């Protein structure tokens, strides 16, 4: 592997001159520049990118923190982020935290140590004071999940109104005993708002609240099936399930069908997020489209603005429109 010293020797210049050429400094004659570039080409020299970044005080790298990549819902957000990043010559570092605060703190240090220029939080365990402190000093943007009352800007959707519409749809179709099933963290704002809407609609219509959200389950199909099994054993009168994700809804449908019950004739099921699972399930699942790709694009665009003007303290809350997609499961 060639070194900068070898390039300088071949080009008959100082190491400092080679560095100026690499960094496109104007203080180099055209003849000298050509001689150095020819030496770099002959020796196939690759400059140390980190050193260049440190000199420019910019890495062109952004950090994305996400709970996990198991859910295709997150992948669409990341695609949006990467698309805008790519068109602006930024690289994206995706780190999964699995809800582990120590892992999260480890990755946040990358922002504090200036290894990245900014950070997008798709999910996090940061407390209000922690995220406000970060937002005071570094460019950060929250998307989908956010800390209520924080000063950090975010792009998300109105989970409460989306859930309200789903619940009204179930009731309008004649359902009166509706259970709520959530898998994953119970502390995230999306779950809190969905459950609030679930209870509010039931109370509005004088219907019973059949589910409490106190215990946490691993996100996904298996947990959805298991929770549905317990609920159906305890409350056989259930005639509808509101699942907080499409994958959870698939597990619920499989549990219902394993009992020789029909969806939606006997029990309706609705999901959330409009992922591929809502289309491939049998029957296809009524769900909510959240425009996740656009959310990722908007979050990255906002982060770029904050990187360009880091002194600007942005506290903006952005919500994009949603759409209830009615399919065969309800």
Protein Blocks (a to p, Z undefined) as FASTA:
>chain_A
ZZfklmmmmnopafklmmmmmnopakbcfklmmmmmmmmmmnopacdfklmmmmnopahi
acdddfblmbmklmmmmmmmmmmmmmnopacddddeklpaklmmmmmmmmmnopafbdcd
fbdcbdfklmmmmmmmpccddehiacehiabdcddddfklmmmmmmmmmmmnopabdcdd
dedjfkbmklmmmmmmmmmmmmmnopacfbdcfbccdedjklmmmmmmmmmmmmmmbgbd
cdfbfklmmmmmmmmmmnopacfklpccddehjaaklmmpccddddddehlmmmmmmmmm
mmmmmmmmmmbccfbdcdddddddddfkZZ
